[in-house]
Amino acid sequence: MKKRADLVNVAKNQGANEVYSYLSTQSGWMHDNEAKISICRLATLEGNFIEKGNNEFKFTL
């Protein structure tokens, strides 16, 4: 598992002062990897992910 500082936090503001989409990951309380994804302010998904290797992740709700 990657260190907390190595996990991903990405935001896309589409040239405005407001964030429209983002991906945020963190280490969970019981060593789970947690992710929160917001897509163009239409939906927010929260769940866990596992690292599959080759910079690929499997996300589950």
N, C-alpha and C positions, 0 to 999 in steps of 0.2 A: 504494500500500500504506500502511496506517496505521502510525503509530509504535508501537513495542512497548508503551508505556504506554497506548495507546488500545485494545489488544486485550482480549478478553473473558476474565474469570475469574469464574465464578459457582458458588456452592455452595449446596445446599439440605439443611438438617439436620432438617427435619420436626419442629421443636420439641425435639429431643434434643441431647445433647452430641456426637453422632457425625454425620459427613457421610454422607448416603445417596446423593445424586446430585451430579454436578458437570460443568461444561464449562470447559475450560481451553484457551486458545489462546496461541500464541507465534510469533515470527518464527523460521524455521529457519536452519540454517547456510548454505545456498545460496539464500537469499531465498525459500524455500518458506514457506508458512504452515502450521503444525502445529497439530492439535487433538487433544485427549484428552477423551472423553466417557464418563462412568460413569452408568449408569441404575439407580437403586434397588439398588445393590450386586449386581445380577444379571449385568451384563456391562460390560466396559470396551473401548471402541473407540479405536483410534489411527489417524490418517491425516492427509491434507493437505486444505486447503480453499482455494477461490478466492472472491474477493469478486465477486458478480454485480451489485452496485449496489442501491440502495433498501433497504439493511440486510439483504440476502439473501446467503447463502453456499452454495456447493456443496461438500459433504464427500465425499471419496473415501478408501477404505481402502487 
